[in-house]
Amino acid sequence: MNNVKEITEQLVGMNRETFEENAQELITYISDDVKAVQSFMLHEALSFPFDDCKNSSIAIVGNSPIILNNEYGEFIDSHDYVFRFNDSKTEGFEKHTGKRCNFRMVNGHHVNMLEDEKYYKKHLEAFPEASQRFLDTLENCNLFLKTDASFKLKTDLPEWYEKITSKNTLFTFTKYFEQFLHDRLGQYGACGMYSVMFASWAFKEVNCFGFNFYKEDETSPDNVHYYEKSVRDEGRIGTHQFDNEEIFFNLLEKNNLIKVYR
């Protein structure tokens, strides 16, 4: 493949009815036109340290309570890079989660809550401990956002955009990449799906922790995150297809592109 357009047409054009076959075919692209794939996935591809990452290991740390079932903390921190999500906390959980963080992906809820009190109050119904302005607490962070959240932050909340980007480095996943995941999964991917697909292209070794694909964990059946109380609401997962995401994870693992620690 020679360019981003060709990759986009072939990946986004796949038929979801042959999901597993197409997901398997996707694996072959990971070792193809690397520079084109980088631009296909990330707006700021030229400023991301791909050359440093290609021979490095990364731990991707999900927020499921399942992570508390093992003490992977020291192992997680031994990786060259560590990727975390949203407002996850490590203090008090270090033996399970580690404490280092090089990259963090934050979903659109945290952008929407910055100035929208009504939206924030609605969010509190599911996550009563959530901070309205978590984004304002981040410093020296490599921050990942989806396209819509980044666009909203820059155009609708310019003062917040300037404040957040003055303290952090912002990376944005492209709409092409988002549409590809949408077509493969049936709906838009969760943060974990974005990061794992991205890391599979960018890093030599990808190890995943704390992923349970929204299944109940017997040690914490009511919570969806290990670090906070929450109200489990199956209706909230309507924007994601976690069963399909699990298939994707399993295929990547089968092809030795990631390893999932359960």
Secondary structure, DSSP 8 states (H G I E B T S, - for coil): --SHHHHHHHHHT--GGGHHHHHHHHHHHTTS-HHHHHHHHBTTTTTS-HHHHTT-EEEEE---GGGGGS--HHHHHTSSEEEEETT---TT-HHHH-S--SEEE--HHHHHTTT-HHHHHHHHHH-TT--TTGGGG--S-EEEE-HHHHHHHHHT-HHHHHHHHHHSEEEEB-HHHHHHHHHHHSS---HHHHHHHHHHHH-SEEEEES--TT---TTSTT-SSTTS-----GGGGGG--HHHHHHHHHHHHHTTS-EEE-
